[in-house]
Amino acid sequence: MTKPLRAVNADATCCHRIGKSYRPKLTGTPAAVPTDAVEADAKRFEADPASLTLYVLRRRWGDASMVAPVTLDGAAGVVTIPESLARVRLKPGAHRLSAQWEGRTVDISVQGRAGELRVVELVGSGWAWGTSFSWEAFQADEVKSRAQASKLVADLDLRR
């Protein structure tokens, strides 16, 4: 048996640890994360034939150490933490994702048909002089290794 990437807390939430000191900074999910079985299924990167499958990745070396909520089409969506991944199944068509932090917002549009898979990455940068985020779109093969090393924090079906 292999050790999980990041241990899940007793309340089924997951925290990203910043630093190696005896008092590290923890950035955690506000809700329970999916089970290991759901995570394994999501990390196969298979498109759902009945929906547009969207992956939201957040994994860069200079990522900010904060929670960044992502809304989908103006409604509730997923909450991202550093080194996290989310799978969202959507109705085919055009959708808008918005990430919010410190009173600022950055958007990206995603479009696709049923059976297609899209991957977007929320690229965070946190330094002493400020924090910023931007979106980048990728092919699944381009980010698969980074996504495999990330923790699945949400698996949503928003096809309604």
C-alpha positions in Angstrom: 0.0 0.0 0.0 1.3 3.4 -0.9 1.1 6.4 1.4 -1.5 9.0 0.4 -0.2 12.3 -1.1 -1.7 14.3 1.9 -3.4 12.7 4.8 -7.1 13.6 5.2 -8.0 15.0 8.6 -10.5 13.2 10.9 -13.3 15.5 9.7 -12.5 14.5 6.0 -11.0 17.9 5.2 -7.5 18.3 3.8 -4.9 20.9 4.6 -1.8 22.1 2.6 1.2 22.7 4.8 3.5 25.6 4.1 6.9 25.4 5.7 8.8 22.9 7.8 8.9 24.6 11.1 7.2 23.4 14.2 4.4 25.9 13.5 3.7 25.6 9.8 1.0 27.6 8.1 -1.9 25.3 7.1 -4.4 26.2 4.3 -7.3 23.8 4.5 -10.5 23.0 2.6 -13.7 24.1 4.3 -15.6 20.9 3.3 -14.8 17.2 3.1 -12.8 16.0 0.2 -13.8 13.1 -2.0 -12.8 9.5 -1.1 -9.7 7.8 -2.4 -11.8 5.8 -4.8 -13.3 8.9 -6.3 -9.9 10.5 -6.5 -8.5 7.5 -8.4 -11.4 7.6 -10.8 -10.9 11.3 -11.4 -7.2 11.0 -12.0 -7.8 8.7 -15.0 -8.8 11.8 -16.9 -11.7 10.2 -18.8 -14.4 12.4 -20.2 -18.0 11.8 -19.3 -19.9 11.1 -22.6 -23.0 12.9 -21.3 -21.2 16.1 -20.2 -18.4 18.6 -20.6 -15.8 17.4 -18.1 -13.7 20.2 -16.6 -10.6 19.9 -14.4 -9.4 22.8 -12.3 -5.8 22.4 -11.3 -3.8 24.6 -8.8 -0.2 23.5 -8.6 2.7 25.8 -9.2 5.9 26.3 -7.2 5.3 29.9 -6.3 1.6 29.5 -5.4 0.0 31.7 -2.8 -0.8 30.0 0.5 -4.4 31.0 0.6 -7.8 29.5 -0.2 -9.1 30.7 -3.5 -12.8 30.0 -4.2 -13.8 29.4 -7.8 -17.3 30.1 -9.0 -18.9 28.6 -12.1 -21.3 30.7 -14.1 -21.7 33.0 -11.1 -22.9 30.2 -8.8 -21.1 28.3 -6.1 -18.3 26.2 -7.3 -15.1 24.8 -5.7 -12.7 26.0 -3.1 -9.1 25.5 -4.1 -6.0 25.2 -2.0 -2.4 25.0 -3.1 -1.6 21.6 -4.9 -5.3 20.8 -5.4 -7.4 19.4 -8.2 -11.2 19.5 -8.8 -13.3 17.7 -11.4 -16.5 19.3 -12.5 -19.1 17.8 -14.9 -21.0 20.6 -16.7 -23.8 20.9 -19.3 -22.2 21.2 -22.8 -21.8 24.8 -23.9 -20.0 28.0 -22.7 -19.1 28.5 -19.1 -17.3 31.2 -17.0 -15.0 30.5 -14.1 -14.1 33.2 -11.7 -11.4 33.0 -8.9 -11.6 35.4 -6.0 -9.0 36.5 -3.5 -8.4 39.6 -1.5 -11.3 41.4 -3.2 -10.0 40.8 -6.7 -11.3 38.5 -9.4 -9.9 36.8 -12.5 -12.1 35.0 -15.1 -11.7 32.5 -17.9 -14.3 31.2 -20.4 -14.5 27.5 -21.2 -16.5 26.0 -24.0 -17.1 22.4 -25.0 -19.4 19.7 -26.2 -20.6 16.5 -24.5 -17.8 14.0 -24.2 -15.1 16.6 -24.3 -12.5 17.2 -21.5 -11.0 20.6 -20.6 -8.3 21.5 -18.2 -7.7 24.9 -16.7 -5.0 25.8 -14.2 -5.3 28.6 -11.6 -1.8 29.9 -11.4 -1.1 31.6 -8.1 1.9 33.7 -7.1 2.4 34.8 -3.5 5.3 37.1 -2.6 6.0 39.7 0.0 4.9 42.5 -2.4 1.6 40.9 -3.2 -0.5 38.0 -4.4 -1.8 37.4 -7.9 -3.7 34.7 -9.8 -4.2 34.0 -13.5 -5.8 31.3 -15.6 -4.2 29.1 -18.2 -5.9 26.4 -20.4 -4.0 23.2 -21.1 -4.5 19.8 -22.8 -4.8 17.0 -20.3 -1.6 15.3 -21.3 0.4 18.6 -20.6 -0.6 18.7 -16.9 -1.3 15.0 -16.1 1.9 14.5 -14.0 1.3 17.7 -12.0 -2.4 16.7 -11.5 -1.5 13.2 -10.4 0.6 14.8 -7.6 -2.3 17.0 -6.5 -5.1 16.3 -4.0 -8.6 16.0 -5.4 -10.6 18.5 -3.3 -13.9 18.5 -5.2 -15.9 16.3 -7.6 -19.0 18.1 -8.7 -21.8 17.3 -11.1 -23.4 20.6 -12.2 -25.3 19.4 -15.2 -28.7 20.5 -13.9 
